[in-house]
Amino acid sequence: MPKYHFMTLVTILCLFFASGCAQTDIGAPEPQSTPSSAEQPAGELSATGVYTGQIDGNSIEIKIDGQPEDRAYRAFAFSKKSRLQFAELSLSENTPVKITYIDREGQQALLTTIGRR
């Protein structure tokens, strides 16, 4: 039985130390966003940009204003609310939009709201 306890402890320690080795993007500019208002949940960012197209049934691409050309184009996954808003807007390419979203580490940003500018 002590052998199993030792193996469990070793596994937990390995996972603990490996999680500290995650690479971060130091020095990368933050997306230009408006300050969080009282109406926005914590972690939610706002931005303006131009709708460039739908990638698939679950996500769209938006060129974010104020970003360098190589970092301006971002993919956003729909939330339930933003999917409905997007369907109602019937956007065409190059339409100016305002959005709120949540950055998710290792995943596409989650689009929480979208509207015309």
N, C-alpha and C positions, 0 to 999 in steps of 0.2 A: 504494500500500500504506500509506503513512503516514496517509492520510485515514481508513482503517479503524481504525488504532490510535487516532487522535484521537477518533473517534466512540465506540469502545469505552471509552476513558478517561472521556469525558464521561458516558456512560451509567452507568458504575460510580460516578462521583462523585455523580450525581443520585440514584441509589438510596441511596448512603451518607448523603447529607444528608437525604433524605426519611424515612429510617428514624429519624432523630433527632427528627422532628416528631410522633411518636406522642403522643396525648393520654393522660394518666394521670388517675386519679380521686383527686386529692389531697384529703385530709381525710375520705374515706369510712371509716366504721368497719370494722374487720376482723371477719370472722365469729368468733363466740365458739367456740373450740375447746379441747379438752383438750391438754395438752402432748404432744409426740411421745414415744412410748416406744421402747425398743430394738427392739421388734418391728415398728414402723412404718417403711416406707421413707421416705427423705427427700422432703419435699414433700407427704406425705400428712397430711391433717387429720382429726380426729375430731369428731363432733358428735352431739347427741341432738335429737330432734324428733318430729313427728307426720306419718305418711304420709297425704297428702291425696288421692292418686289417680294413676292411670297416664295419662300424656299420650298416648303412642302405644306401639308395640311396642318402641321403643328407649329410652324415658325415663319417669321418674316425677317427681312433685312432692312435696317434703317441706317442712313448716313448721319451720324451725330454731328451737330454744329460745333465749331470751335475746336475740333480735334485735327491733328495732322492727318493728311490724306491716307497714310498707311495704317492708321488706327481708327479712322472715322467710321468704317463700315462694320456694323455689329449685327449679329443674329440674336433674335429674341424669341423665346418659346412663349406660347400663349398660356395665360391663366384662363379659367372658365369665363371670368368677367371680360377680359380683353378679347377673347375669341368672339363673344357676342357683339362687343363694340366694333370690332374690325368688320364683322359681317354687315352691320348696319351702315358703316361708313362708305362701303363700296369704293375704296381708294384706288386711284390709278397711279402708275409709276410717276415719280418726281413730285408727289404731293407733300407739301410741308405739314409736319405733324408735331404734336407735343405728347410726350409719354411719361409714365412713371414705371419704374422697374426695380427689381431686386437682383443684385449681383449674386451669383451662386458659384462658389469655388468649384472648379472642375466641371462645370456644366454651363449651358447657355444661360444668359440672364433671363429672368422671368418677367415678361411684360405684364404689368398689373392693370394699366389703363392706357388707352390711346384715343386721341381726338385730333381734329383738324386744327391748325394754327390760325 
